[in-house]
Amino acid sequence: MSAIAFPTPDSEILARRDALIAGLAALVPADALITSEDERRAFETDAFTAYRRMPLAVVLPRTTEEVAKVLAYCHHAKVPVIPRGAGTSLAGGAIPQEDAVVIGLSRLNRVLDIDFPNRIAHVQAGVTNLSITNAVSAEGYFFAPDPSSQLACTIGGNIGMNSGGAHCLKYGVTTNNILGVTLVLVDGTVVEIGGDAMDAPGYDYLGLVCGSEGQLGIITEAKVRILRAAEGARPVLFGFETSEQAGSAVAAIIGAGIIPVAMEFMDKPAIEICEAFAHAGYPLDVDALLIIEVEGSDEEMDAALARIVAIAKQHGVKTVKESKSAIETAAIWKGRKSAFGATGRVADYICMDGTIPTGQLPFVLRRIDEIVKGYGLRVANVFHAGDGNLHPLVLYNVNDPEEARKAEDAGNDILKLCVEVGGCLTGEHGVGIEKRDLMNHQFNREDLHEQMRIRASFDARWILNPAKVFPLDGRLAGEAA
């Protein structure tokens, strides 16, 4: 696949490789520097596996101070730097360049402090998402953002991409659940942004950094909100004859002012794939499934579900199945959170990530099906229906270059559709390289130039995670070459 362009490696940097590696070796322990081709190969791509580039070298620091030394050195040497968490990015956010040094944060993996009275966990950037909940669950707390990759993805990457998850409908995405970060700037300067309170004084730099995709600095530590777990939670399966009915039910539930803790959608292909993997008891005689979870006391859950069931009946619900045990609940969520991996067992796919107004769900679901069928391909839809964050999985044969091209084109058309109905190019996966060339479909020339100016104010040489987010040549649609 070659549809997405990469910049030509800087030959002068490549010629200095031995000297650059020697300089890095003087800054970090020997086991923190990876230089051999075989070992570097593990870092040549992320979860957007269609594209690969071998980095110049890889550094695995253990402290903020080591990150600062390496960044200062690369800044002085004018060498690009690629921040990397767990490599779970589905938009190519951690794919390197041949003339770049990867700084991997996997060894910054300690929970530094837990402050239960103030509901704060202080963690290093390489701590996995799920590890935060595991560290506080014995005291009845949890960390709300829960991406499907939460077993592997790290908090630094979550902040970089402003990740969400199934339960973000009620609790918000990453930006709603962080209080402060330790950020290493491009020249090695270490700054503290935010703090122990929700609204730190001064400019909202925290809001700027969250979702910046590693282009403003490298996050090494974070203070995050932990929340008291609800008294109880109950997922319910709602089966519909058509995706349009399910989409209409979602819009009606949200329109009625009901905010479940989660509201997830699967179409028939996704239902069959996930049920074959997880044996969760999903109904197989329906074309669309909603997993709607409510929480609270038994009385609160009963009242909320009664309202939701009444609305679902107005939209032709065929099946309503409540979880009756912790085992059933675990199976239901295992099926949903394993959707991407389970799909990979049956086909190659590109996972899209766009967001739309919930009122547009019925129309957009119909158009996605038409778009993908128009390319002669198949699609499995599984996504966060409550906040309109779509994840169509466009299925194709990776060994067929023509099918690969069609899959990318279909995915681009889906993302353009999201923008056209009033949504945006990404909900939680970020822009990376995948959506970089679609940015001028979302933003006009002035909008993008302002974003580029902000980015350049942090990194004038554009060495932090280059070739991501913005058009490669810095020009926008309609500008002369």
Residue, then its C-alpha position, 0 to 999 in steps of 0.5 A: m500500500s502506498a496511498i499515504a506519502f512519507p517524507t524523504p529521509d534526511s540523508e545528512i542525518l542518516a550519514r551521521r547515524d553512527a555519531l548520533i548513536a554514540g551521543l545517545a549511548a552517552l546519555v542513557p544506560a546500555d539496555a535503554l538504547i536499541t540500535s540493531e535492525d532486528e530489535r528496531r523492527a519491533f518499533e517500525t509500525d503501530a496498530f496501523t500495520a499497513y505502513r512501516r518505517m524502520p527508525l534510526a534508533v530507539v531509546l527506552p528511558r526510565t525517568t523524566e530526566e532521561v527523556a529530557k536529556v534525549l530530547a535536548y540532544c535530538h533538538h540540538a542535533k536536529v533529529p526528528v523524535i517519535p514519542r511512543g506508548a504501547g504502539t496501539s495507535l490505529a491511526g499511525g500516530a507512532i509510525p516512525q521515519e527512517d531518520a527519526v529516533v523513537i522514544g518509547l515510554s513503556r518503562l515509565n510504568r509506575v503508579l507513583d501515588i494514590d490520593f483517595p481523599n482527593r480522588i487523584a492517582h499520580v502515574q507515569a506515562g507508561v502505566t496501562n489504562l487498566s492498571i490504574t483501575n486495578a490499583v484503586s479498585a480494592e478501595g471501590y474506585f476506578f478510572a473512567p476512560d476505557p478504550s477497547s485496548q485498555l489492557a495494553c494502551t498507556i495513559g500517555g498515549n491516551i492523553g496524546m489521542n484524547s482516548g475514550g471508550a465504552h463508558c465515556l458517554k457518562y464519564g467523558v473522555t480522557t480530557n475530562n479525567i486528567l488534572g495535570v501532566t509532566l511535559v518535556l518540551v522539545d528542548g528538554t525543558v520539563v514543565e508541570i501543567g495543571g495540578d491537583a484541582m479541576d481548573a488550574p489557573g492561567y491558560d488551559y495548556l492542559g486542554l491544548v496538550c490533551g489530543s496533541e498527538g505528541q507534537l507539543g512535547i512528551i508526557t512522562e507523568a500524569k495526575v488523573r481523576i479516580l471515581r467512586a464505583a457505582e453501587g451496581a451496573r447492569p448491561v442489557l442487550f437490545g436486538f433490532e431488525t435493522s440498523e436504522q431502527a437501532g440508530s433511531a432508538v439511540a437518538a430517541i434515548i439521548g433526546a429524552g435526556i437519558i444518559p446511560v453509562a454506556m451505549e454500544f452498537m453492533d451490526k449483524p456481521a459484528i454480532e456474529i464475529c464477536e459471538a463466535f469469539a466470546h460466546a456472550g449470548y448475543p442474539l443472532d436473529v437480529d441485524a443490529l444490537l445495542i448494549i446499554e448499561v445503566e448503573g446505580s441502586d437496583e431501584e435506579m437501574d430498574a427505573a432507567l431501564a423501564r424508560i429505555v425499554a419503552i423507547a426501544k419498543q417504539h422503535g421496533v425492538k425485537t429482543v431485550k435481554e438483561s444480564k443476570s450475573a457478573i459472569e454474564t456481564a463480563a461476557i457481554w463486555k468481553g465480546r464488545k471489547s474484543a471486537f477488533g481482535a475478533t474481527g482480525r481472526v476472520a479478515d483483514y480490516i481498516c478500523m475507521d474512527g469518525t464522530i457524528p451527531t446522534g440524530q444522523l445515525p440512521f442516515v449515516l449507517r445506511r450510507i456507510d453500507e452503500i459506500v462500502k458495497g459500492y467498492g465491492l467490500r464488506v463492513a462490520n460496524v461496532f461503535h460508541a453509539g451514545d456519543g456518535n463515535l463510529h468505528p466501521l471496520v472495512l474488511y478486505n484482503v491485505n494481499d490484494p493491492e487493489e482491495a487494499r486501495k479500495a478499502e482506504d478509499a472507502g474509509n476516506d469516503i466514510l470520514k468525509l461523510c462524517v464531516e458532511v453531516g456535521g461531525c468530525l474526522t476523529g473521536e478518539h483514535g487521533v489523526g496520525i498519518e491516516k487522516r492527515d490528508l483529510m484535514n483540509h476537508q474538515f478545516n479551512r485554510e485559516d483554521l489549519h494555519e492557526q493550528m500549525r502556528i500553535r504547534a510551531s510555537f512549541d516546536a519551531r523545527w517541527i521535529l516532534n512526531p513530524a509527518k502527522v496530523f497536518p499536510l506534509d508540505g504545509r500547503l492546503a487545498g487550493e494553494a499553489a505549489 
